[in-house]
Amino acid sequence: MRLRPRRAATWLPAQGSAPGHRTGVGLSRFRLPTFRRRRGSSWAPAQGPKTKVRRRLSLKDVRLPIPADMAIALAVAVLVGGLSFLYIHQGTMLRALTADHEALQENLTELEEINHTLRLEIAEAFSLPRVSKYATEHLGMIQPSTTRYVRVPPSSDE
């Protein structure tokens, strides 16, 4: 069953030369619209040649080259296939990221051990006994002499 578009009175631009309208180069866009009548009505006919009324296509007018149930089955198959591909892709990416995480975790452990060793070496390098030994052996420094001063209170006799 083919549906016909509902015909109603519409405003359309005037076609051809209508009385009272100037026609010339560049003025065709500026014509005032004239009222077209419905078939079988008693209104005055519109001026100019008759034109076809364009109608919008609806979903009922679109015809598929395959039956509707086959189109639905195909759409469902494409959807399921796409979701399956997405699931497999996410699983693969998860495994790859987990392997990268484990490798980075091992690398972090090694770097932390190296950092700890370097901190111990720095602490040993700046220890006071080592610095004093280096100063006396390599730089020729000596230990300062310890001189003790005792303060004698003034005597009351003098």
Backbone hydrogen bonds, N-H to C=O, Kabsch-Sander energy under -0.5 kcal/mol:
donor,donor_aa,acceptor,acceptor_aa,energy
3,L,1,M,-0.5
8,A,6,R,-0.5
12,L,10,T,-0.6
12,L,34,T,-1.3
14,A,32,L,-0.5
15,Q,47,Q,-0.6
18,A,16,G,-0.6
21,H,18,A,-2.0
23,T,21,H,-0.5
27,L,24,G,-1.4
30,F,27,L,-1.2
31,R,28,S,-0.8
34,T,12,L,-1.6
36,R,10,T,-1.2
36,R,34,T,-0.5
41,S,38,R,-1.4
54,R,52,K,-0.6
61,D,58,S,-0.9
62,V,58,S,-0.7
71,A,67,P,-2.0
72,I,68,A,-2.4
73,A,69,D,-2.2
74,L,70,M,-2.4
75,A,71,A,-2.3
76,V,72,I,-2.5
77,A,73,A,-2.4
78,V,74,L,-2.4
79,L,75,A,-2.4
80,V,76,V,-2.8
81,G,77,A,-2.6
82,G,78,V,-2.5
83,L,79,L,-2.4
84,S,80,V,-2.4
85,F,81,G,-2.5
86,L,82,G,-2.3
87,Y,83,L,-2.3
88,I,84,S,-2.6
89,H,85,F,-2.7
90,Q,86,L,-2.3
91,G,87,Y,-2.1
92,T,88,I,-2.4
93,M,89,H,-2.5
94,L,90,Q,-2.3
95,R,91,G,-2.2
96,A,92,T,-2.3
97,L,93,M,-2.5
98,T,94,L,-2.1
99,A,95,R,-2.2
100,D,96,A,-2.2
101,H,97,L,-2.4
102,E,98,T,-2.3
103,A,99,A,-2.2
104,L,100,D,-2.5
105,Q,101,H,-2.2
106,E,102,E,-2.2
107,N,103,A,-2.2
108,L,104,L,-2.4
109,T,105,Q,-2.0
110,E,106,E,-2.2
111,L,107,N,-2.3
112,E,108,L,-2.3
113,E,109,T,-1.9
114,I,110,E,-2.3
115,N,111,L,-2.5
116,H,112,E,-2.2
117,T,113,E,-2.3
118,L,114,I,-2.4
119,R,115,N,-2.1
120,L,116,H,-1.9
121,E,117,T,-2.2
122,I,118,L,-2.3
123,A,119,R,-2.4
124,E,120,L,-2.3
125,A,121,E,-2.2
126,F,122,I,-1.7
127,S,124,E,-1.0
131,V,127,S,-2.1
132,S,128,L,-2.5
133,K,129,P,-2.1
134,Y,130,R,-2.4
135,A,131,V,-2.2
136,T,132,S,-2.1
137,E,133,K,-2.5
138,H,134,Y,-2.2
139,L,134,Y,-1.1
141,M,135,A,-2.1
147,T,145,S,-0.8
148,R,146,T,-0.5
149,Y,147,T,-0.6
151,R,149,Y,-0.5
